[in-house]
Amino acid sequence: MNRTLYSGLWWLALPAVLGRLWWRGRKEPGYREHWGERLALDGPAPTERATILVHAVSVGETRAAEPLVDAVLAAYPDCRILLTHMTPTGRATGKALFARHGERVVQAYLPYDTPSMTRRFLRRHRPRACILMETEVWPNLIHACARLDVPVVLANARLSEKSLKRGRKAGAVMLEAARGFALVAAQTEADAERIRSLGAPNVAVTGSVKFDVTPPPAALEQGDWLRARIRSGGAERPVFLCASTREGEEVLILDAWQRLADKPAGALLAIVPRHPQRFDEVAALASARGFKLARRSLLDLDHGIDGADVLLGDSMGEMFAYYAACDCAYIGGSLLPLGGQNLIEACALGKPVLVGEHTFNFLDATNEAVLDGAARRVADADALVATAAGLLRDGAARVGMGEKALAFANRHRGATLRTVELVQRLIR
């Protein structure tokens, strides 16, 4: 497939894409907002201040972009960041993370990748550089940037073998896009080799900027507050957190937790679904199994969750708080073949981490964490809850594993500085 065919397919698919947005908006109203931005018809007002475009598609990429955005703003004190997303949850996360920067960070949706929309978007904002996070390869955006002499950086880049095979099947359009990168800052040497094989000319290994994400003091305070609500008769309760769970996993976890005969006394299962539109669904799953449910959104300053079996984390932007409040954490998306999620934040707070067999989205970091003793793999949901219960009972093992997790996270810091130093060579 060449770029002309790719562009034609985008135009043919656009009615269905917009229809899907409207459909998803039934449960998540944010999908029905800001359509003009998605079509490059409106957006933040242009400015005379130099603009650097940073694209972070959704929640994970936006949180990963935090140290990079902070470093770019420090390196270029006269510039502003135009932070773009594709999902309402990514946009909400960015709003919460970067509010402290005021007007130096503005947000929008990235227009769909047609030639006319990308040209209109770039001419409106005239960015000095375009930084795409992790896996975001938009052929027409990259081509339009090249025509306008805007260097494109793929930062915190990762490429699995599965994604590499898909890229090769895409043919000329993906090869042209790879050649259009002025710089690729890859997480690992394996990622770098796979990206080089697509023809990217300037690939450096910088590590993962996710290791440089620092828990905000306010989030830690929120974690302390949450932990104070998790008491029974004034006594502490051990907490097993299942973070960023995906559809199909909660059923497995709840059923396994129900079957577990030797739960530690007072143990609380906390579940934080990755997608907010599923909060009510997960609440219904827990209640249908006879669990007494508490919802984070209903906690207040005066009431704890005495007697609750399951805490539903139905809030946005509080993942660090949930990690701070727990004793050990499962990282979702890995019990089923969904690729897993980022375990670095849990490790950065010194929490023992459990993962399933399916971690291909974060394979290198997860494998290294397992080898370091910071994380353990489990075969299924029953093994997951049994391992978690063992850690909740064994304080020495839990503390030792948490110390290894913290050491693992600290050892890999520095990717942000390395990436910004390379970016500064492109942007004068």
C-alpha angles and dihedrals in degrees: 000000000000127000094262091058090043091054092048091052089052091056092047091049096045097091090051091046092053091045090053090051090054091047093050088048089071089077100021110037092193089078089067094055134084095016089153089066092052088055094042091243096122142352140134114351116263116253138201088229114100110264129209115195117220118183119200110170101204145342101307095047092045093053090046090052093058099091091040093051091048091050094047091050089051092048093048106035093175097053134085128216120233101204114197131190141175100215133056090230090055090049092049090049091051092049091054095044100046104033087105090068093059115195093355089083118048125176138218142150115265109244119246112275102261120129096244095046095048092047092049092048094049094045089052096053103024096205120201090216140001120222117192118194124232110313104002109129114167109176098198093045090051091047093049091049090053091051090052094043093246110148114230121213125192101206128194085008123190131174123181124206088252092053091046090056091050090049092053091049089055087063126189097006092061095042090052090049093050091051089052095066114105089198138005115197103197127199096222140009089251090055090047093052093050092049092047089053088064090057104261104159103206115039124161130178109233103155127238119314087207088080088063095058107115121207106246113238089234090057091051090050089050089051091053090049091050092048090053089058090052099078135117115211088340093305125120117255124210110243128209110194123202103195129196094359119185134216111293095022099083092059090053093047096045093048092048091047089051091051094048105108100188104050114165111259111278094000115170124207112213119193124190111184115213094228119054094210087070097056095100092044092055091046089055091049091054095045092047089060093054097255118146103238131209121189122212090220091061098049116107138181095274105041132065128189102261111172097013117135097192132032115204112210097215098163135096129235096016103102093117088052091053091049090048091052098048134080097214133001139214114208109222132230092049105088088067126039094271099115101250132250137261115296096183098092092055091048091049088061092049096250124150108247131213124193137177128234096273110076103130093132090062100020102143097045092044095047091049092048090052092049090049092052092245093114139025129211120224128195100221145345095282091053089046097057093040091053091046091050090051091053092046089055097042108064095179093053091046094051092046093051091046091053090052090049092053092047090050092053095045094049093061100049121122104065092116094057092047091049095048091049088057092045091052090061088061099042116054 
